[in-house]
Amino acid sequence: MSHMSSRTPATVRRMTDAVHGRLLADWPLFGLRIRCDAVSLRPVREDDLPHLAAIQPDDYEHDPRAEGLPGLNDGQHRTRLVYQDYWRSMATWSPSSWSLAFLVEYQGTAVGVQSLEAEHFPALGTVDSGSWLVASVRGRGIGVAMRTAVLSLAFDHLGALAAVTSARRDNGASLGVSKRLGYRDNGVSLNASGSGLVELTHLRLTKDAWQVSGRGQQTEVTGLAKCLPWFGLSPLKAAPH
Ligand SMILES: CC(C)(COP(=O)(O)OP(=O)(O)OC[C@H]1O[C@@H](n2cnc3c(N)ncnc32)[C@H](O)[C@@H]1OP(=O)(O)O)[C@@H](O)C(=O)NCCC(=O)NCCS
């Protein structure tokens, strides 16, 4: 009898639960959850990557500076970048500079990604964001809900002072989400796109404008307490007995 065959499914499940528990203890970000209206967000995990690479829409723009590999077509290049973006953000995480991608679920199905990131966060208190949705669920407010979710995390729980974002001038949906949430114009810039210069519209939302909007009340964040050190914040003190 082989060593493996003596393990019942229940034993295997208990081991899997134990590994999962250990993972959450070691890297508590995986226990973070955000709900806003009809969407639920949880950090992307490594086992999500094949599916996310397969459903990412063609109009989601990766970093144009990413070098291609010889012999790989555009689809393979974009697939590789989904994996590499994930590993880069995990491997380079620090409390001052971080990037967290959330899987967005709608009606129980993974429909996109909403990311939140910051550089020199304790000093600047500023977050940036990025997102994509599969085409079939666009135009019904999911883009607004998923951005609201991460803004609430940033402003209501991590003490952010401002959120910035940018999009091409002709990206009506991305700019529409930002405008809907109260971002104000913050200038333009010229950027290399890989196929010439593009003009980006920059927008900024302040903590005051966020608080006045009352949108944080639509959102529920759970599993954050153990993640606070990951964002440079002290863990919550235990409630007095
Ligand atoms: C950006 C994206 C996530 C937005 O999600 P969405 O579900 O389509 O957006 P919503 O339905 O929440 O709409 C948000 C707002 O934009 C408006 N809007 C949507 N599409 C628009 C368009 N093509 N032109 C102008 N306004 C548009 C909506 O009317 C809505 O505004 P309102 O609430 O004031 O009416 C989604 O369109 C997407 O994945 N785009 C491709 C990837 C991308 O460009 N990501 C952003 C990179 S910067």
The ligand as an SDF file (V2000), in Angstrom:
LIG
                    3D

 48 50  0  0  0  0  0  0  0  0999 V2000
  -13.2960   50.7790  -16.8610 C   0  0  0  0  0  0  0  0  0  0  0  0
  -14.3240   49.6920  -16.5210 C   0  0  0  0  0  0  0  0  0  0  0  0
  -13.7580   48.8090  -15.3910 C   0  0  0  0  0  0  0  0  0  0  0  0
  -15.6140   50.4050  -16.0340 C   0  0  0  0  0  0  0  0  0  0  0  0
  -16.5800   49.4590  -15.6790 O   0  0  0  0  0  0  0  0  0  0  0  0
  -18.1300   49.5820  -16.1370 P   0  0  0  0  0  0  0  0  0  0  0  0
  -18.8750   48.5560  -15.3660 O   0  0  0  0  0  0  0  0  0  0  0  0
  -18.1790   49.5360  -17.5960 O   0  0  0  0  0  0  0  0  0  0  0  0
  -18.5390   51.0200  -15.6310 O   0  0  0  0  0  0  0  0  0  0  0  0
  -19.9110   51.4610  -14.9580 P   0  0  0  0  0  0  0  0  0  0  0  0
  -21.0630   50.7300  -15.5320 O   0  0  0  0  0  0  0  0  0  0  0  0
  -19.7230   51.3740  -13.4790 O   0  0  0  0  0  0  0  0  0  0  0  0
  -19.9980   52.9710  -15.4650 O   0  0  0  0  0  0  0  0  0  0  0  0
  -19.2910   54.0050  -14.8700 C   0  0  0  0  0  0  0  0  0  0  0  0
  -19.6960   55.3520  -15.4180 C   0  0  0  0  0  0  0  0  0  0  0  0
  -19.0830   55.5610  -16.6830 O   0  0  0  0  0  0  0  0  0  0  0  0
  -20.0630   55.8370  -17.6660 C   0  0  0  0  0  0  0  0  0  0  0  0
  -19.6520   55.1760  -18.8720 N   0  0  0  0  0  0  0  0  0  0  0  0
  -19.5350   53.8530  -19.0620 C   0  0  0  0  0  0  0  0  0  0  0  0
  -19.0870   53.6120  -20.3070 N   0  0  0  0  0  0  0  0  0  0  0  0
  -18.9020   54.8170  -20.8930 C   0  0  0  0  0  0  0  0  0  0  0  0
  -18.4310   55.2310  -22.1610 C   0  0  0  0  0  0  0  0  0  0  0  0
  -18.0320   54.3420  -23.0760 N   0  0  0  0  0  0  0  0  0  0  0  0
  -18.3820   56.5560  -22.4260 N   0  0  0  0  0  0  0  0  0  0  0  0
  -18.7600   57.4590  -21.5060 C   0  0  0  0  0  0  0  0  0  0  0  0
  -19.1970   57.1230  -20.2630 N   0  0  0  0  0  0  0  0  0  0  0  0
  -19.2580   55.8280  -19.9770 C   0  0  0  0  0  0  0  0  0  0  0  0
  -21.3370   55.2540  -17.1220 C   0  0  0  0  0  0  0  0  0  0  0  0
  -22.4710   55.9090  -17.6550 O   0  0  0  0  0  0  0  0  0  0  0  0
  -21.1860   55.4930  -15.6480 C   0  0  0  0  0  0  0  0  0  0  0  0
  -21.4670   56.8380  -15.2990 O   0  0  0  0  0  0  0  0  0  0  0  0
  -22.8240   57.2040  -14.5410 P   0  0  0  0  0  0  0  0  0  0  0  0
  -22.8870   56.2700  -13.3700 O   0  0  0  0  0  0  0  0  0  0  0  0
  -22.6170   58.6320  -14.1580 O   0  0  0  0  0  0  0  0  0  0  0  0
  -23.9030   56.9560  -15.5610 O   0  0  0  0  0  0  0  0  0  0  0  0
  -14.6560   48.7970  -17.7440 C   0  0  0  0  0  0  0  0  0  0  0  0
  -15.3320   49.5640  -18.7130 O   0  0  0  0  0  0  0  0  0  0  0  0
  -13.4270   48.1390  -18.3930 C   0  0  0  0  0  0  0  0  0  0  0  0
  -13.0420   47.0480  -18.0060 O   0  0  0  0  0  0  0  0  0  0  0  0
  -12.7910   48.7840  -19.4190 N   0  0  0  0  0  0  0  0  0  0  0  0
  -11.6360   48.2060  -20.1110 C   0  0  0  0  0  0  0  0  0  0  0  0
  -10.3760   48.2300  -19.2780 C   0  0  0  0  0  0  0  0  0  0  0  0
  -10.0030   49.6490  -18.8870 C   0  0  0  0  0  0  0  0  0  0  0  0
  -10.0220   50.5520  -19.6830 O   0  0  0  0  0  0  0  0  0  0  0  0
   -9.6430   49.8050  -17.5870 N   0  0  0  0  0  0  0  0  0  0  0  0
   -9.2360   51.0850  -17.0450 C   0  0  0  0  0  0  0  0  0  0  0  0
   -7.8390   51.3660  -17.3520 C   0  0  0  0  0  0  0  0  0  0  0  0
   -7.3890   53.0180  -16.8690 S   0  0  0  0  0  0  0  0  0  0  0  0
  1  2  1  0
  2  3  1  0
  2  4  1  0
  2 36  1  0
  4  5  1  0
  5  6  1  0
  6  7  2  0
  6  8  1  0
  6  9  1  0
  9 10  1  0
 10 11  2  0
 10 12  1  0
 10 13  1  0
 13 14  1  0
 14 15  1  0
 15 16  1  0
 15 30  1  0
 16 17  1  0
 17 18  1  0
 17 28  1  0
 18 19  1  0
 18 27  1  0
 19 20  2  0
 20 21  1  0
 21 22  1  0
 21 27  2  0
 22 23  1  0
 22 24  2  0
 24 25  1  0
 25 26  2  0
 26 27  1  0
 28 29  1  0
 28 30  1  0
 30 31  1  0
 31 32  1  0
 32 33  2  0
 32 34  1  0
 32 35  1  0
 36 37  1  0
 36 38  1  0
 38 39  2  0
 38 40  1  0
 40 41  1  0
 41 42  1  0
 42 43  1  0
 43 44  2  0
 43 45  1  0
 45 46  1  0
 46 47  1  0
 47 48  1  0
M  END
$$$$
